[in-house]
Amino acid sequence: MKSRGFKITLAVLLAALAGMAWLRFRPPPAPPPPVDLTKHDGKTIDFSSGKPVIKDSPRDRAAIEKAKKEMDEAARGVTFGPSPKKTEPPPAPPPAPPPPSK
């Protein structure tokens, strides 16, 4: 009876080790092919499925136009001034005097 339990335990342990080895040493998934952005100008590229899916519906185009208008409106009055001049750090303080000797 003890021999049967030992065999089952050994079989489960070997199966678990084989599964861990398979998960660890399997090759990584191939990356999706690159998307040529110049060919899809003004279209929506949806990556939510893990792969690039090109969408070009009137609803998507309307959302893109709306977002462009909002960004242009938000950035209309934004200006950037000159960079501040770099100042040199203050000089290091003088070393502390030695402690008095007794």
N, C-alpha and C positions, 0 to 999 in steps of 0.2 A: 504494500500500500504506500509506503514512504517513497518507494522508487518511482511510482507513477506521479506523485506530487512533485518530485524533483524534476522529472522529465518535462512536465507541463510548465513549471517555473522556468526551466532552462529554455524551453521553446519560446515562451513569451519574452524572455530577456533577449534572446537572439533576434527575434522579430523586431523588438524595439530598437536594438542597436543597428539592424539593417535599415530600418526606416530613417533613423537619424543620419546614417551615413549617406543614404540616398538624397535626403534633403540638403545635406551640407555640400555634397560634391556634384550636384546636378549643374549643368551650365546655366548661366543667367539668361533670361529671356532676351530675344533680339530687340534692339531699340526700333521704334517706329521710323519709317522713312522720313527724311527731312521734307519740310513743306516749302515750296518755292513761293515766297511771299509776294514777289513781283507779279506773279501770274494770278494771284488772288487778291489784288488790291481792292479794298472796299467791301470784302466779303468777310463773314464771320468764320473763324476757325475754332471749332468746339473740341476741347481736349478732355471733356468730362468722362468719356468712355475709356480714356487711356490712349486713344489713337486720334490723330487729327481728322476731323470730319468737316468738310467745307460746306457752309450753309450760305445761301444767297436768296433769302425770301424777302418780300416787300416789308415784312415786319422787322427783319434784321436790319435792312437798309434804313428804315425809319428810326430804329433805335440808335444806329451809328450816327445819323445826321443830328438827332437830338443831343447825343453826347458831345458831338463836335461843337454844336452851338453853345452848350453849357460850359464847355472848357474854354471856348473863345471869350465868352462873357465873363467868366471868372478871372481870366488872365488879362483882360483888357487894360486895367489900370496898373498892372504890376510892372515896376521898374526896379532895376538893381543899381545901387550906388557903387562908387569905387571901393575897392578893398581897403580895409583899414591898414595903416602903416604898421609894420612890425617893429615893436620896441625891444630893446635889448633888456635882458633880465637884470634885476638890481644886483649890485656887487655882493659877493659873499660876506657875511659878517666876520669880524676879526675873531681869531681863536680865543677861547676862554682862558683866563689867567690860570696858572697852576694853583692847586690848593695850598694853603699856608702849611708850612712844615712845623712840627712841634719840637 
